[in-house]
Amino acid sequence: MNMNQEIQHNYQRPTDRELLEQTTNEKLAAISEVPGFDVEFDPEEAELAGAFQETALSEEDALDAIYDADNE
């Protein structure tokens, strides 16, 4: 087996998650190194980077709020 064949044989393709983590980390590094640098994140990358914080009411809390308002 020559070196090229050995490399191909031993190569493991990164998973989708690993690729997502890699690109997200590269984008985060780019914006931390260059202030004001405009980098676009797709929704999955933004989620992984912690850009979103879920603050919506649950369905149960929303229904409780409706009933609480009716009782006042």
PyMOL commands that set and color helices and strands:
alter all, ss='L'
color gray80, all
select helices_A, chain A and resi 3-10+16-33+43-49+59-70
alter helices_A, ss='H'
color red, helices_A
deselect
rebuild
show_as cartoon
